[in-house]
Amino acid sequence: MPVEFKNKKITVMGLGLFGGGAGVAQFLARQGAQVTVTDLRNATELAPSIKQLEGLPVLYKLGGHCDEDFINADMIIINPAVPKDSRFIQIARNNHVPMDTEINIFFQLCPAPIIGITGSNGKSTTTTLTGKILQQTQRMTWVGGNIGKSLLLELEEIKPSDIVVLELSSFQLEELYNAGKSPGISVVTNISPNHLDRYSNMEEYIQAKKGIILHQKPEDYVILNYDDPELRRWERECKGHVLWYSTKDTLTNGAFVKGDDMVLSLDGPRIAIPCISRIKIPGIHNLQNILAASCAAYLAGANSQHIGNVVTTFTGLEHRLEFVREVHGIRYYNDSKATTPESAMAAVTAFQPPVILLAGGYDKGSNFKEFAEVCARHTRAVILIGKTAEKIKELILQKKAQQETPSLFTPGTFQEAFQQAITLAKTGDIVLLSPACASYDMFLNYEERGRQFKTMVQAL
C-alpha cells in the first residue's frame, strides 16, 4: 500500500452522509495520515458518518471551515458536494496545497479493471444489476462509488483478476477528467438537465459527464443509450469501441429487445435471452437499465444464464420505484430517489392506471414544463410540497387547462400530504412518492424522505 499518506497533514473537506467522506477519512487515518475533517454541518447532523470513524485519530472542525486547515495542510481531499467556487478551495490554490478526491485516489490505486456507470437517471439500478450479474460468475466483484460505499477500505483485498463496478456522479467525473482517467468499460444511461444549481448551464453539465469517455483508450468500450438523442452525438468523441442499447430499435452492435427476448450482439454471434415478460421492475427506463447492465456484464465475462438469472429475479432498489405494500387494494410505491423531473416522469408513466402523485421539494434549477405535462396526462391527483410546490402547481394548471384531473393540493407538511393521498385513493389506485426534486428543504436527504413515507405506509 502507498506510504505517501503517512504523517501527512490532510484536510478532508465535506464528510457528508453518503459514505465517500467517511471512507476516505478512514482510509487516510489507517494509512497513518494526520486527518482533519471539516464540514458545514454539525456533529448531530453528521452522526452516522462520525460513528464510522469511531476510535480513529481524527480531528473534527464542524459547523464551518477554518482558513488554517486549507493553508497548513499537505493535501486537501474534496467531497463531490463541495461547490467549485468555494473560497476555501481558492485559499488552498493560493497556498499551492494539492487537492484530490476519494474517487481519484481509488482509480490511482485500484489494481483491477473498472466498469464505470453514469447518467442523469438510472445509475444506481444499472450499477447494482451489473454487480449482481457479475457476482454470478467466478470473478470476484466489487460494487461502490456514488452508490454510497467507498471501496478505498477494500483496496488491500482487491486483486488484478477481480472486477470493480462503480457508480460515478458528474462531480466525481469532473475530478476524474482532471486526473486524466476514464474507466475501461463505461456506461452512460441518459442525459437530461440535472444539478443546474451547480453548473452554469447544460453544456457544462454534459462536459462533466463526458469525463467517463474522454480518457478512454482504443481497446476500451463505451455502452451508450441509443434512445437518447444527446448520447447519439457522443460517438465521434469516443476513442474506444462503441456499443449501443435500445428498447425501440434493432442494433448490429449492442443490446436490444425482440419480442420476449433480450438480444446481445457484441462483435460476434448474437445471443437471445428469453426474459422480458418475467422482469419484475416496472417501466421502460428499467428495461433500458437492464439492457445496459447486461451489455456491460457480458463484456466482462458473464453468460446468458448469469444474465437471465438476475434480470428475472431483481426486484429493484430501496427508494427507486420500490413497492412498499398494498392496503385495501391500493398499491404504494416509494420513488424518493427521483430527484429530477425526468426520473419522476419515468415513474409516473411506468403504471397503467392513473397515479396519485406526491411530488415537490428543493429547487435545483430544473425545468418542470414537461413534467407538468406528464402529470396532466397520467395522474388523477398531484399533492405538492416544499419550495417548488407553487411553481409546479402553476405549470400543471396551464397544461391541464379545462380538464377535471388532476386535482391539485399544496399542504404544508409531508404528513398532511400523505393523509391527503389516503383520502383520495380508491381500490385499484397507485399512490406514488416520486418528487422530481431534491429533498434538502425539508429532509436530510432523499433516503430520510423515503423512509418517512414507508413508515407512514406501514402504519396504515
C-alpha positions as CSV (number, residue, x, y, z in Angstrom):
1,M,0.0,0.0,0.0
2,P,1.2,3.6,-0.6
3,V,3.3,5.2,2.1
4,E,2.7,8.6,0.6
5,F,-0.1,9.5,3.1
6,K,1.9,8.6,6.3
7,N,2.4,11.5,8.6
8,K,0.9,13.9,6.0
9,K,-1.5,16.6,7.3
10,I,-4.6,16.0,5.3
11,T,-7.9,18.0,5.4
12,V,-11.0,16.2,4.3
13,M,-13.4,18.9,3.2
14,G,-17.0,17.6,3.4
15,L,-17.7,14.5,5.5
16,G,-21.2,14.1,4.0
17,L,-23.7,11.2,4.7
18,F,-23.3,9.0,1.6
19,G,-20.1,7.1,2.6
20,G,-17.4,8.8,0.4
21,G,-16.2,11.3,3.0
22,A,-16.2,8.8,5.9
23,G,-14.5,6.2,3.6
24,V,-11.6,8.4,2.6
25,A,-11.1,9.8,6.1
26,Q,-11.0,6.2,7.5
27,F,-8.6,5.1,4.8
28,L,-6.2,8.0,5.3
29,A,-6.2,7.6,9.1
30,R,-5.4,4.0,8.7
31,Q,-2.5,4.9,6.4
32,G,-1.1,7.0,9.2
33,A,-2.1,10.5,8.0
34,Q,-3.0,13.3,10.4
35,V,-6.6,13.8,9.3
36,T,-8.7,16.9,9.9
37,V,-12.4,16.5,8.9
38,T,-14.2,19.8,8.3
39,D,-17.9,20.2,7.3
40,L,-20.5,23.0,7.4
41,R,-22.9,20.6,9.2
42,N,-22.7,19.9,12.9
43,A,-21.9,16.7,14.8
44,T,-25.6,15.8,15.3
45,E,-26.4,16.0,11.6
46,L,-23.3,14.0,10.7
47,A,-23.7,11.4,13.5
48,P,-24.0,8.4,11.1
49,S,-20.7,9.3,9.3
50,I,-18.9,10.2,12.6
51,K,-19.8,6.8,14.0
52,Q,-17.9,5.1,11.2
53,L,-14.8,6.9,12.3
54,E,-15.1,6.0,15.9
55,G,-11.7,5.1,17.6
56,L,-9.6,6.7,14.8
57,P,-7.3,9.7,15.4
58,V,-9.4,12.2,13.5
59,L,-9.6,15.9,14.3
60,Y,-13.1,17.4,13.7
61,K,-13.8,21.0,12.7
62,L,-17.6,21.0,12.2
63,G,-20.2,23.7,11.7
64,G,-17.9,25.7,9.4
65,H,-14.4,25.7,7.9
66,C,-11.3,27.4,9.2
67,D,-8.7,29.1,6.8
68,E,-5.7,27.4,8.5
69,D,-7.0,23.9,7.6
70,F,-6.6,24.9,3.9
71,I,-3.2,26.7,4.4
72,N,-1.2,24.4,6.7
73,A,-2.2,21.2,5.0
74,D,-0.1,18.9,2.8
75,M,-3.2,17.9,0.9
76,I,-7.0,18.6,0.7
77,I,-9.5,15.9,-0.2
78,I,-12.7,17.5,-1.6
79,N,-16.1,15.8,-1.3
80,P,-18.1,15.8,-4.5
81,A,-20.8,18.0,-2.9
82,V,-18.4,21.0,-2.3
83,P,-19.2,23.9,-4.7
84,K,-16.4,24.6,-7.1
85,D,-16.3,28.3,-6.3
86,S,-15.8,27.7,-2.6
87,R,-13.5,30.4,-1.1
88,F,-11.7,27.6,0.8
89,I,-10.7,25.8,-2.4
90,Q,-9.3,29.2,-3.6
91,I,-7.3,29.6,-0.3
92,A,-5.8,26.1,-0.9
93,R,-4.9,27.0,-4.5
94,N,-3.3,30.3,-3.5
95,N,-1.2,28.4,-1.0
96,H,-0.2,25.7,-3.6
97,V,-1.8,22.9,-1.5
98,P,-2.5,19.9,-3.7
99,M,-6.2,18.8,-3.9
100,D,-7.6,15.4,-4.7
101,T,-10.8,13.3,-4.3
102,E,-11.8,10.0,-2.9
103,I,-12.6,8.5,-6.3
104,N,-9.3,9.7,-7.9
105,I,-7.3,8.1,-5.2
106,F,-9.2,4.9,-5.8
107,F,-8.6,5.0,-9.5
108,Q,-4.9,5.6,-9.0
109,L,-4.5,2.6,-6.6
110,C,-7.0,0.0,-7.8
111,P,-5.3,-3.0,-9.4
112,A,-8.5,-4.4,-11.0
113,P,-10.3,-3.3,-14.2
114,I,-13.1,-0.8,-13.6
115,I,-16.6,-0.6,-15.1
116,G,-17.8,3.0,-14.6
117,I,-21.6,3.9,-14.8
118,T,-23.0,7.3,-15.1
119,G,-26.1,9.1,-16.4
120,S,-28.7,11.6,-15.1
121,N,-31.1,8.8,-14.1
122,G,-30.8,5.0,-13.6
123,K,-27.2,4.9,-12.5
124,S,-27.7,3.1,-9.2
125,T,-30.1,0.5,-10.6
126,T,-27.7,-0.2,-13.6
127,T,-24.7,-0.4,-11.2
128,T,-26.4,-2.8,-8.9
129,L,-27.6,-5.0,-11.7
130,T,-24.2,-5.1,-13.3
131,G,-22.7,-6.1,-10.0
132,K,-25.3,-8.8,-9.3
133,I,-24.8,-10.4,-12.7
134,L,-21.0,-10.4,-12.4
135,Q,-21.4,-11.9,-8.9
136,Q,-22.9,-15.0,-10.5
137,T,-19.7,-15.6,-12.4
138,Q,-16.4,-17.0,-10.9
139,R,-15.0,-13.5,-10.9
140,M,-14.7,-11.6,-7.5
141,T,-16.8,-8.4,-8.0
142,W,-16.7,-5.2,-6.0
143,V,-19.5,-2.6,-6.2
144,G,-19.2,1.0,-4.9
145,G,-18.7,4.7,-5.8
146,N,-21.6,7.2,-5.7
147,I,-23.9,4.4,-4.7
148,G,-22.9,5.1,-1.1
149,K,-19.9,2.9,-0.5
150,S,-16.2,3.9,-0.7
151,L,-14.1,0.9,-1.9
152,L,-10.9,2.5,-0.6
153,L,-11.1,0.4,2.5
154,E,-11.2,-2.8,0.5
155,L,-8.2,-1.9,-1.7
156,E,-5.9,-4.4,0.1
157,E,-8.2,-7.2,-0.8
158,I,-8.9,-6.3,-4.5
159,K,-6.8,-8.4,-6.9
160,P,-5.9,-7.7,-10.5
161,S,-8.1,-10.6,-11.7
162,D,-11.2,-9.1,-9.9
163,I,-13.7,-6.6,-11.4
164,V,-14.9,-3.3,-9.9
165,V,-18.3,-1.7,-10.8
166,L,-18.5,2.0,-9.8
167,E,-21.4,4.4,-10.0
168,L,-20.0,7.8,-10.9
169,S,-21.6,11.2,-10.5
170,S,-20.9,14.3,-12.7
171,F,-19.0,15.8,-9.8
172,Q,-16.8,12.7,-9.5
173,L,-16.2,12.6,-13.2
174,E,-15.1,16.2,-13.4
175,E,-12.3,15.4,-11.0
176,L,-11.5,12.1,-12.8
177,Y,-11.2,14.0,-16.0
178,N,-8.7,16.4,-14.4
179,A,-6.7,13.4,-13.2
180,G,-6.6,12.0,-16.8
181,K,-8.6,8.8,-16.1
182,S,-11.6,7.0,-17.6
183,P,-12.9,3.5,-16.9
184,G,-12.0,0.6,-19.2
185,I,-15.7,-0.1,-19.7
186,S,-18.0,2.9,-19.4
187,V,-21.8,3.0,-19.4
188,V,-23.9,6.2,-19.9
189,T,-27.6,5.6,-19.2
190,N,-29.1,9.0,-20.4
191,I,-28.5,12.8,-20.2
192,S,-31.2,15.2,-19.0
193,P,-30.9,18.5,-17.1
194,N,-29.7,18.0,-13.6
195,H,-27.7,19.9,-10.9
196,L,-28.2,23.2,-12.7
197,D,-27.8,24.7,-9.2
198,R,-24.2,23.6,-9.5
199,Y,-23.4,24.0,-13.3
200,S,-23.8,27.4,-15.0
201,N,-25.6,25.7,-18.0
202,M,-26.5,22.3,-19.6
203,E,-23.3,22.3,-21.7
204,E,-21.1,22.4,-18.6
205,Y,-23.1,19.5,-17.1
206,I,-22.7,17.4,-20.2
207,Q,-19.0,18.2,-20.4
208,A,-18.6,16.9,-16.8
209,K,-20.4,13.7,-17.8
210,K,-18.1,13.2,-20.8
211,G,-15.2,12.7,-18.3
212,I,-16.3,9.0,-18.4
213,I,-15.2,8.6,-22.1
214,L,-12.6,11.3,-22.8
215,H,-9.6,9.5,-21.4
216,Q,-10.5,6.0,-22.7
217,K,-8.0,4.1,-24.8
218,P,-8.6,2.4,-28.2
219,E,-9.1,-1.0,-26.6
220,D,-11.7,0.3,-24.2
221,Y,-15.5,0.1,-24.5
222,V,-18.4,2.6,-24.0
223,I,-22.0,1.5,-23.8
224,L,-24.5,4.2,-24.7
225,N,-28.3,4.5,-24.8
226,Y,-29.3,4.7,-28.4
227,D,-32.8,6.0,-27.4
228,D,-31.1,9.2,-26.0
229,P,-30.6,11.9,-28.7
230,E,-27.8,13.6,-26.7
231,L,-25.8,10.4,-26.4
232,R,-26.0,9.7,-30.1
233,R,-23.9,12.8,-30.6
234,W,-21.1,11.5,-28.4
235,E,-20.0,8.8,-30.8
236,R,-17.4,11.0,-32.6
237,E,-15.7,11.8,-29.3
238,C,-15.3,8.1,-28.2
239,K,-11.8,6.7,-28.6
240,G,-12.7,3.1,-27.9
241,H,-15.3,0.6,-29.2
242,V,-18.9,2.0,-29.1
243,L,-21.8,-0.3,-28.2
244,W,-25.4,0.8,-28.1
245,Y,-28.6,-0.4,-26.4
246,S,-32.2,0.4,-27.3
247,T,-35.7,-0.6,-26.3
248,K,-37.0,0.5,-29.7
249,D,-34.5,-0.3,-32.4
250,T,-32.7,-3.4,-33.7
251,L,-29.0,-2.9,-33.5
252,T,-26.0,-4.5,-35.1
253,N,-23.7,-3.9,-32.2
254,G,-25.1,-3.9,-28.7
255,A,-28.3,-4.9,-26.8
256,F,-31.9,-4.6,-27.9
257,V,-35.4,-6.2,-27.4
258,K,-37.1,-8.5,-29.9
259,G,-40.4,-10.0,-28.7
260,D,-39.8,-11.6,-25.3
261,D,-36.0,-11.8,-26.0
262,M,-33.2,-9.5,-24.9
263,V,-30.7,-9.8,-27.8
264,L,-27.0,-9.2,-27.3
265,S,-24.9,-8.8,-30.3
266,L,-21.3,-7.8,-29.4
267,D,-18.6,-8.4,-32.1
268,G,-19.7,-12.0,-32.6
269,P,-22.6,-14.4,-32.6
270,R,-25.9,-13.0,-31.3
271,I,-27.3,-14.4,-28.1
272,A,-31.0,-14.2,-27.3
273,I,-32.2,-14.4,-23.6
274,P,-35.9,-15.0,-23.2
275,C,-36.7,-12.8,-20.2
276,I,-38.7,-9.6,-21.0
277,S,-42.1,-10.9,-19.7
278,R,-40.5,-12.0,-16.4
279,I,-38.8,-8.7,-15.5
280,K,-40.2,-7.6,-12.1
281,I,-39.2,-3.9,-12.1
282,P,-41.7,-1.7,-13.9
283,G,-41.2,0.9,-16.7
284,I,-39.3,1.4,-20.0
285,H,-36.5,3.1,-18.1
286,N,-35.8,0.0,-16.1
287,L,-35.8,-2.1,-19.3
288,Q,-33.1,0.3,-20.5
289,N,-31.1,-0.1,-17.3
290,I,-31.3,-3.9,-17.7
291,L,-30.0,-3.8,-21.3
292,A,-27.1,-1.5,-20.2
293,A,-26.2,-3.7,-17.3
294,S,-26.4,-6.9,-19.3
295,C,-24.2,-5.5,-22.0
296,A,-21.5,-4.4,-19.5
297,A,-21.6,-7.7,-17.6
298,Y,-21.4,-9.7,-20.8
299,L,-18.3,-7.8,-21.9
300,A,-16.8,-8.6,-18.5
301,G,-17.4,-12.3,-18.9
302,A,-21.0,-13.1,-17.8
303,N,-23.0,-15.5,-19.9
304,S,-26.7,-15.6,-20.9
305,Q,-27.6,-17.8,-17.9
306,H,-26.0,-15.4,-15.4
307,I,-27.8,-12.5,-17.0
308,G,-31.2,-14.3,-17.2
309,N,-31.0,-15.4,-13.5
310,V,-30.5,-11.8,-12.3
311,V,-32.8,-9.8,-14.6
312,T,-35.8,-12.0,-13.9
313,T,-35.5,-12.0,-10.1
314,F,-34.3,-8.5,-9.3
315,T,-37.0,-6.5,-7.5
316,G,-35.3,-3.1,-7.5
317,L,-33.5,-0.9,-5.0
318,E,-34.8,0.9,-2.0
319,H,-36.2,4.4,-2.8
320,R,-36.2,3.6,-6.5
321,L,-39.8,2.8,-7.6
322,E,-39.8,0.5,-4.6
323,F,-43.1,-1.4,-4.0
324,V,-43.9,-0.8,-0.3
325,R,-47.2,-2.6,0.2
326,E,-50.8,-3.0,-0.8
327,V,-53.6,-1.8,1.6
328,H,-57.3,-2.1,0.7
329,G,-56.4,-2.7,-2.9
330,I,-54.2,0.5,-3.1
331,R,-50.6,0.0,-4.0
332,Y,-47.9,2.3,-2.5
333,Y,-44.6,3.0,-4.2
334,N,-41.5,4.8,-2.8
335,D,-39.5,6.5,-5.5
336,S,-37.8,9.1,-3.3
337,K,-34.6,8.8,-5.3
338,A,-36.4,10.5,-8.2
339,T,-34.8,13.9,-7.7
340,T,-35.2,15.1,-11.3
341,P,-38.3,15.8,-13.4
342,E,-37.1,13.1,-15.9
343,S,-36.9,10.3,-13.3
344,A,-40.3,11.2,-11.9
345,M,-41.8,11.2,-15.4
346,A,-40.4,7.7,-16.0
347,A,-42.0,6.6,-12.7
348,V,-45.4,8.1,-13.4
349,T,-45.6,6.6,-16.9
350,A,-44.5,3.2,-15.6
351,F,-48.0,2.4,-14.5
352,Q,-51.2,1.8,-16.4
353,P,-53.8,3.2,-14.0
354,P,-53.7,7.0,-13.3
355,V,-51.5,7.8,-10.3
356,I,-51.9,9.8,-7.1
357,L,-48.6,11.5,-7.0
358,L,-46.7,13.1,-4.1
359,A,-44.0,15.5,-5.5
360,G,-42.1,18.7,-4.9
361,G,-39.1,19.7,-2.8
362,Y,-35.9,21.7,-3.1
363,D,-35.4,23.7,-6.3
364,K,-32.1,22.8,-8.0
365,G,-32.9,24.8,-11.2
366,S,-34.8,22.1,-13.0
367,N,-37.3,22.8,-15.8
368,F,-40.7,21.3,-14.8
369,K,-42.7,22.0,-18.1
370,E,-42.5,18.5,-19.5
371,F,-43.1,17.0,-16.0
372,A,-46.2,19.2,-15.6
373,E,-47.5,17.8,-19.0
374,V,-47.0,14.2,-17.9
375,C,-48.8,14.9,-14.6
376,A,-51.7,16.5,-16.6
377,R,-52.0,13.3,-18.7
378,H,-51.2,10.5,-16.4
379,T,-52.2,11.4,-12.8
380,R,-55.6,11.7,-11.1
381,A,-54.2,13.9,-8.3
382,V,-50.9,15.7,-7.6
383,I,-50.0,16.6,-4.0
384,L,-47.1,19.1,-3.9
385,I,-44.8,20.0,-1.0
386,G,-41.7,22.1,-0.5
387,K,-40.1,25.0,-2.2
388,T,-41.2,24.0,-5.8
389,A,-44.8,23.3,-4.9
390,E,-46.4,26.6,-6.2
391,K,-44.1,26.7,-9.3
392,I,-45.1,23.1,-10.3
393,K,-48.8,23.7,-9.5
394,E,-48.9,26.7,-11.8
395,L,-47.4,24.7,-14.7
396,I,-49.8,21.8,-14.2
397,L,-52.8,24.2,-14.2
398,Q,-51.6,25.6,-17.5
399,K,-51.2,22.1,-19.0
400,K,-54.5,20.7,-17.8
401,A,-56.5,23.7,-19.0
402,Q,-60.2,22.7,-18.9
403,Q,-59.7,19.1,-17.8
404,E,-61.1,17.9,-14.5
405,T,-58.0,15.9,-13.5
406,P,-55.6,16.0,-11.9
407,S,-56.8,17.7,-8.8
408,L,-54.0,19.7,-7.1
409,F,-53.1,20.2,-3.5
410,T,-50.3,22.0,-1.7
411,P,-50.4,21.0,2.0
412,G,-47.8,22.4,4.5
413,T,-46.2,19.2,5.7
414,F,-45.2,15.8,4.3
415,Q,-47.6,14.1,6.8
416,E,-50.5,16.2,5.6
417,A,-49.6,15.4,2.0
418,F,-49.7,11.7,2.8
419,Q,-53.0,12.0,4.6
420,Q,-54.4,13.8,1.6
421,A,-53.3,10.9,-0.7
422,I,-55.0,8.3,1.5
423,T,-58.2,10.3,1.5
424,L,-58.2,10.4,-2.3
425,A,-57.1,6.8,-3.0
426,K,-59.6,4.1,-4.0
427,T,-59.2,0.4,-4.7
428,G,-57.0,-0.2,-7.8
429,D,-55.1,3.1,-7.4
430,I,-51.4,3.7,-7.2
431,V,-50.0,6.1,-4.6
432,L,-46.6,7.2,-5.7
433,L,-43.9,9.3,-4.0
434,S,-41.8,10.5,-6.9
435,P,-40.8,14.0,-6.0
436,A,-38.9,15.3,-9.2
437,C,-36.9,17.4,-6.8
438,A,-34.1,17.1,-4.2
439,S,-35.1,16.9,-0.6
440,Y,-32.9,19.4,1.2
441,D,-35.6,21.9,2.0
442,M,-37.4,19.5,4.3
443,F,-35.3,16.4,4.9
444,L,-31.7,15.5,5.5
445,N,-31.6,13.6,2.1
446,Y,-33.8,11.5,-0.2
447,E,-33.3,8.4,2.0
448,E,-34.9,10.1,5.0
449,R,-37.8,11.3,2.8
450,G,-38.3,7.7,1.5
451,R,-38.1,6.2,5.0
452,Q,-40.7,8.6,6.4
453,F,-43.0,7.7,3.5
454,K,-42.6,3.9,4.1
455,T,-43.1,4.3,7.9
456,M,-46.4,6.1,7.2
457,V,-47.5,3.3,4.7
458,Q,-46.5,0.5,7.2
459,A,-48.6,2.3,9.9
460,L,-51.8,2.2,7.8
